[in-house]
Amino acid sequence: MELFPVLWLAVSATAPVLIVLCLWVAYVFHTYRRKWRTVDLFLLSVCCQDLVTALFCFAFSVLRLIGPKMAAAPCGFVLWGLAASRTFQLTTLASAVGDRLLTIRWPYRYRFSVRRNQIRYHVAVLAVIGVLIGVASAFARSSESMLECSLHPQLWDSRYTLFVLVLYGMLMASSVGMSVAMEVQRWQLGRKARLQQLRTATPEYGTTSTGSSVSSSSSKPLHVLGRQTSRRPYSPQVLCEAGVSEYRWTVVAVVTLLSFAVNHLPFLRALIIVPAVKSRGEGVYEWRALPPRTLALPGGRPLPVSTHALLPPPLPVCAPYYCGHALDGTVSGNVRVVAYVPQLHATPKLTLP
């Protein structure tokens, strides 16, 4: 049995397991719904998005097992669902990070000015945006992609690809920037909490009467400016004393990092680096990873080493078929690359137009 049917079979077998796990997490969230905070709504949304994504991945793997060529209606529906869920998840993660940053920056004002209904409305708006972008992805498919149900980003219209690249890049960059600001705020609050503990550890002051042998001591320390601590809920002092659990930042950070590493960064890498090149005489687009020696500028100067390092190293994962025929693709307007998929003695070739 070939490699890629086995991979699609593995995806179709593991997707139900992910669906069961997502349902269990959603049940846990529903059980403790009375203790929800604003961030729990975003985390539940991410769980529901994973559930929907697992359903569409299962459907796509089943379609690929049936055959690469199929009707346009089911393929377009599955591709719409995957694009919409990916966009919805990325916007929700950015909103969750922003929610934690606002909570630590203005804990009292933000906590009591933003209601759960407003968060639900915000999540609903993000879902509508994801649905619209999914519809745009269905209409942005090129005529060649209608022959085969494929997730290759290079089979979309170039304008839609540029739009998705800019949108996802801005969302991920804003999430990283807000995460850095969150860590800075946490460090500053921790520093203030340590200074306040040093202030409260001052020795008690006593007074002694010289006219008699009776001495009295006061249990109250002298008044120090700024010693009073606000005991309002979600004030910075209370949050510092309560610890990190009040922010739930660890959960949001871990979920965001895992989603970026597993879902969004590989997708952006496919948009930028991994080209979909066309086989000669077949008219079928496939994933290819070109070796670094095939990339060169006019005049024989190689591209920077950083560009080579960004190329995906596992060639068996990127190339669905091992064949010796030439593959061609345009890197820029002045360079045309002709390469062979690596075999025993296959060597890359570079030709200029």
C-alpha positions as CSV (number, residue, x, y, z in Angstrom):
1,M,0.0,0.0,0.0
2,E,1.3,3.5,-0.9
3,L,2.4,5.9,1.8
4,F,-0.1,8.7,1.4
5,P,-3.2,6.5,1.4
6,V,-1.9,5.1,4.7
7,L,-1.5,8.7,6.0
8,W,-5.0,9.7,5.0
9,L,-6.3,6.5,6.7
10,A,-4.4,7.5,9.9
11,V,-6.0,10.9,9.8
12,S,-9.5,9.5,9.3
13,A,-8.8,7.1,12.3
14,T,-7.4,9.7,14.7
15,A,-10.0,12.4,13.9
16,P,-12.8,10.6,15.9
17,V,-10.5,10.4,18.9
18,L,-10.0,14.2,18.7
19,I,-13.7,14.7,18.4
20,V,-14.3,12.7,21.6
21,L,-11.6,14.7,23.5
22,C,-13.1,18.0,22.4
23,L,-16.6,16.9,23.5
24,W,-15.2,15.9,26.9
25,V,-13.4,19.2,27.3
26,A,-16.6,21.0,26.4
27,Y,-18.6,19.0,28.9
28,V,-16.0,20.0,31.6
29,F,-16.5,23.6,30.7
30,H,-20.2,23.2,30.8
31,T,-20.1,21.6,34.3
32,Y,-18.2,24.6,35.8
33,R,-20.0,27.3,33.8
34,R,-21.0,29.2,37.0
35,K,-17.3,29.9,37.7
36,W,-16.6,31.1,34.2
37,R,-14.6,34.3,33.6
38,T,-14.2,36.1,30.3
39,V,-11.2,34.1,29.3
40,D,-13.2,30.8,29.7
41,L,-15.5,31.9,26.9
42,F,-12.5,32.2,24.5
43,L,-11.1,28.9,25.7
44,L,-14.4,27.2,25.1
45,S,-14.5,28.8,21.6
46,V,-11.1,27.3,20.8
47,C,-12.3,23.9,22.0
48,C,-15.4,24.1,19.7
49,Q,-13.2,25.2,16.8
50,D,-11.0,22.2,17.3
51,L,-14.1,20.0,17.3
52,V,-15.3,21.5,14.0
53,T,-11.8,21.3,12.5
54,A,-11.6,17.6,13.4
55,L,-14.9,17.0,11.7
56,F,-13.8,18.7,8.5
57,C,-10.4,16.9,8.6
58,F,-12.2,13.6,8.9
59,A,-14.5,14.5,5.9
60,F,-11.5,15.6,3.9
61,S,-9.5,12.5,4.6
62,V,-12.4,10.3,3.6
63,L,-12.8,12.2,0.4
64,R,-9.1,11.8,-0.3
65,L,-9.3,8.0,0.3
66,I,-12.2,7.8,-2.1
67,G,-10.2,9.5,-4.8
68,P,-8.3,12.8,-5.6
69,K,-10.8,13.7,-8.2
70,M,-14.4,14.3,-7.0
71,A,-17.3,16.6,-7.4
72,A,-16.7,20.3,-6.7
73,A,-19.6,20.7,-4.2
74,P,-18.3,18.4,-1.4
75,C,-14.7,19.5,-1.9
76,G,-15.6,23.2,-1.8
77,F,-17.7,22.7,1.3
78,V,-14.8,21.0,3.1
79,L,-12.2,23.6,2.0
80,W,-14.6,26.3,3.2
81,G,-14.9,24.7,6.6
82,L,-11.2,24.3,7.1
83,A,-10.4,27.9,6.0
84,A,-13.2,29.3,8.2
85,S,-12.2,27.3,11.3
86,R,-8.5,28.3,10.9
87,T,-9.3,32.0,10.7
88,F,-11.8,31.8,13.5
89,Q,-9.3,30.1,15.7
90,L,-6.5,32.6,15.0
91,T,-8.7,35.6,15.7
92,T,-10.0,34.0,18.9
93,L,-6.5,33.3,20.2
94,A,-5.5,36.9,19.5
95,S,-8.6,38.1,21.4
96,A,-7.9,35.8,24.3
97,V,-4.3,37.2,24.6
98,G,-5.7,40.7,24.4
99,D,-8.3,39.9,27.1
100,R,-5.6,38.8,29.5
101,L,-3.5,41.9,28.8
102,L,-6.4,44.2,29.5
103,T,-7.2,42.3,32.7
104,I,-3.7,42.7,34.1
105,R,-3.5,46.3,32.8
106,W,-6.8,47.6,34.2
107,P,-8.0,44.8,36.4
108,Y,-10.9,46.6,38.2
109,R,-12.2,48.7,35.4
110,Y,-12.0,46.0,32.7
111,R,-13.4,43.3,34.9
112,F,-16.6,45.2,35.8
113,S,-17.1,47.1,32.5
114,V,-17.0,44.1,30.1
115,R,-19.8,41.6,30.5
116,R,-20.1,38.0,29.3
117,N,-22.7,39.0,26.8
118,Q,-20.3,41.4,25.2
119,I,-17.7,38.6,24.9
120,R,-20.3,36.3,23.4
121,Y,-21.1,39.0,20.8
122,H,-17.4,39.4,20.1
123,V,-16.9,35.7,19.5
124,A,-20.0,35.6,17.2
125,V,-18.6,38.5,15.2
126,L,-15.3,36.6,14.9
127,A,-17.2,33.5,13.7
128,V,-19.0,35.5,11.0
129,I,-15.6,36.9,9.8
130,G,-14.2,33.4,9.6
131,V,-17.2,32.2,7.6
132,L,-16.8,35.1,5.1
133,I,-13.1,34.3,4.7
134,G,-14.0,30.7,4.1
135,V,-16.5,31.7,1.4
136,A,-13.8,33.8,-0.2
137,S,-11.4,30.8,-0.2
138,A,-14.0,28.7,-2.0
139,F,-14.4,31.4,-4.7
140,A,-10.6,32.0,-4.9
141,R,-9.8,28.5,-6.2
142,S,-8.2,28.5,-9.6
143,S,-9.5,26.5,-12.6
144,E,-6.7,23.9,-12.2
145,S,-7.7,23.1,-8.6
146,M,-11.2,22.1,-9.7
147,L,-9.7,18.9,-11.1
148,E,-8.5,17.8,-7.7
149,C,-9.6,18.4,-4.2
150,S,-6.4,19.9,-2.7
151,L,-5.5,22.2,0.2
152,H,-2.5,23.7,-1.6
153,P,-2.3,27.5,-1.0
154,Q,-0.7,28.0,-4.3
155,L,-3.8,26.8,-6.1
156,W,-5.7,29.9,-4.8
157,D,-5.9,33.3,-6.5
158,S,-2.7,35.3,-5.8
159,R,-4.7,38.2,-4.4
160,Y,-6.5,36.0,-1.9
161,T,-3.2,34.4,-0.9
162,L,-1.7,37.8,-0.3
163,F,-4.7,38.8,1.8
164,V,-4.5,35.7,3.9
165,L,-0.8,36.1,4.4
166,V,-1.1,39.7,5.5
167,L,-4.1,38.9,7.8
168,Y,-2.6,35.9,9.5
169,G,0.8,37.6,9.8
170,M,-0.8,40.6,11.5
171,L,-2.8,38.5,13.9
172,M,0.1,36.3,14.9
173,A,2.4,39.3,15.2
174,S,-0.1,41.1,17.4
175,S,-0.5,38.0,19.6
176,V,3.2,37.8,20.1
177,G,3.5,41.5,20.9
178,M,0.6,41.3,23.4
179,S,2.2,38.2,25.0
180,V,5.5,40.1,25.5
181,A,3.5,43.1,27.0
182,M,1.7,40.6,29.3
183,E,5.0,39.2,30.5
184,V,6.3,42.7,31.2
185,Q,3.2,43.6,33.1
186,R,3.5,40.4,35.2
187,W,7.1,41.2,36.0
188,Q,6.2,44.7,37.1
189,L,3.4,43.6,39.3
190,G,5.6,40.9,40.9
191,R,8.2,43.5,41.6
192,K,5.6,45.8,43.2
193,A,4.4,42.9,45.3
194,R,7.9,42.1,46.6
195,L,8.5,45.8,47.5
196,Q,5.2,45.9,49.3
197,Q,6.1,42.8,51.3
198,L,9.3,44.5,52.3
199,R,7.4,47.6,53.5
200,T,4.9,45.6,55.6
201,A,7.8,43.7,57.3
202,T,8.9,46.9,59.1
203,P,9.5,46.5,63.0
204,E,6.9,47.8,65.4
205,Y,7.4,51.1,67.1
206,G,7.1,51.3,71.0
207,T,6.9,54.2,73.5
208,T,8.3,54.2,77.0
209,S,7.2,56.4,79.9
210,T,10.2,57.9,81.7
211,G,8.1,59.1,84.7
212,S,7.0,55.6,85.6
213,S,8.3,52.2,85.1
214,V,5.3,51.3,82.9
215,S,6.0,50.9,79.3
216,S,3.5,50.7,76.5
217,S,3.9,49.5,73.0
218,S,1.8,50.3,70.0
219,S,0.8,47.4,67.8
220,K,0.2,49.8,64.9
221,P,3.1,50.9,62.7
222,L,3.6,54.5,61.8
223,H,1.7,55.8,58.9
224,V,3.7,55.5,55.7
225,L,2.5,57.2,52.5
226,G,1.2,54.7,50.1
227,R,0.9,51.9,52.6
228,Q,-2.8,51.5,52.2
229,T,-3.7,48.6,49.9
230,S,-6.9,48.5,48.0
231,R,-8.9,45.4,48.8
232,R,-11.2,45.7,45.9
233,P,-11.6,42.4,43.9
234,Y,-9.2,42.2,41.0
235,S,-7.1,45.1,42.1
236,P,-3.4,44.8,41.2
237,Q,-2.4,44.2,44.8
238,V,-4.9,41.4,45.3
239,L,-4.0,39.8,42.0
240,C,-0.3,39.9,43.0
241,E,-1.0,38.2,46.3
242,A,-3.3,35.7,44.7
243,G,-0.7,34.6,42.1
244,V,-0.8,33.7,38.4
245,S,-4.0,31.6,38.7
246,E,-6.1,34.8,38.8
247,Y,-4.9,35.7,35.3
248,R,-5.0,32.2,33.9
249,W,-2.3,33.4,31.6
250,T,-0.4,30.0,31.6
251,V,-3.4,28.2,30.0
252,V,-3.8,30.9,27.3
253,A,-0.1,31.0,26.6
254,V,0.2,27.2,26.2
255,V,-2.9,27.0,24.0
256,T,-1.7,29.8,21.8
257,L,1.8,28.4,21.4
258,L,0.5,24.9,20.5
259,S,-2.0,26.3,18.0
260,F,0.7,28.4,16.4
261,A,3.2,25.5,16.2
262,V,0.7,22.8,15.0
263,N,-1.7,24.7,12.8
264,H,-0.8,28.3,11.8
265,L,3.0,28.4,11.4
266,P,3.1,25.4,9.0
267,F,0.3,27.0,7.0
268,L,2.2,30.3,6.7
269,R,5.3,28.4,5.8
270,A,3.4,26.7,3.0
271,L,2.2,30.2,1.8
272,I,5.7,31.7,1.7
273,I,8.2,28.9,1.1
274,V,6.9,25.6,-0.1
275,P,6.0,26.0,-3.8
276,A,3.4,24.0,-5.6
277,V,4.9,23.2,-9.0
278,K,3.4,21.7,-12.0
279,S,4.4,18.3,-13.4
280,R,5.2,18.4,-17.1
281,G,2.5,16.9,-19.3
282,E,0.2,16.0,-16.4
283,G,-1.4,19.3,-15.2
284,V,-1.4,18.2,-11.6
285,Y,-0.1,20.4,-8.8
286,E,1.8,18.7,-6.0
287,W,3.8,19.8,-3.0
288,R,7.6,19.9,-3.6
289,A,10.5,20.9,-1.5
290,L,13.3,22.2,-3.7
291,P,16.9,21.7,-2.5
292,P,18.8,24.8,-1.6
293,R,21.2,24.3,-4.6
294,T,18.3,24.9,-7.0
295,L,17.7,28.5,-5.7
296,A,20.0,31.1,-7.2
297,L,19.9,34.7,-8.2
298,P,20.8,35.9,-11.7
299,G,24.5,35.7,-12.1
300,G,24.9,32.6,-10.1
301,R,24.8,34.2,-6.6
302,P,23.0,32.0,-4.1
303,L,20.1,33.2,-1.9
304,P,20.9,34.0,1.7
305,V,21.5,31.0,4.0
306,S,18.5,32.1,6.1
307,T,16.2,31.4,3.2
308,H,17.8,27.9,2.8
309,A,17.2,27.2,6.5
310,L,13.5,28.0,6.2
311,L,13.1,25.3,3.6
312,P,11.3,22.3,5.1
313,P,14.0,19.6,5.5
314,P,11.8,16.5,5.5
315,L,11.5,15.9,1.8
316,P,9.4,12.7,2.1
317,V,6.7,14.7,3.9
318,C,6.6,17.5,1.3
319,A,6.8,15.4,-1.9
320,P,3.9,13.1,-2.2
321,Y,5.4,10.9,-4.9
322,Y,9.0,9.9,-5.6
323,C,9.6,10.2,-9.4
324,G,12.5,11.2,-11.5
325,H,10.8,13.5,-14.0
326,A,11.6,17.1,-14.0
327,L,9.5,19.7,-12.2
328,D,9.6,23.4,-13.1
329,G,8.4,26.5,-11.3
330,T,9.1,30.2,-11.5
331,V,10.9,31.6,-8.5
332,S,11.0,35.2,-9.8
333,G,10.6,37.0,-13.1
334,N,14.2,36.4,-14.0
335,V,14.9,32.9,-12.7
336,R,13.4,29.6,-13.7
337,V,14.1,26.6,-11.5
338,V,14.2,23.0,-12.9
339,A,14.8,20.4,-10.2
340,Y,14.4,16.6,-9.8
341,V,12.9,15.0,-6.8
342,P,15.9,13.4,-5.0
343,Q,16.6,9.8,-5.8
344,L,19.9,7.8,-6.1
345,H,21.8,10.0,-8.5
346,A,19.3,12.8,-9.2
347,T,21.0,16.2,-9.4
348,P,19.2,19.6,-9.5
349,K,19.5,21.8,-12.5
350,L,19.2,25.5,-12.9
351,T,18.3,27.2,-16.1
352,L,17.8,30.8,-16.9
353,P,15.1,31.9,-19.3
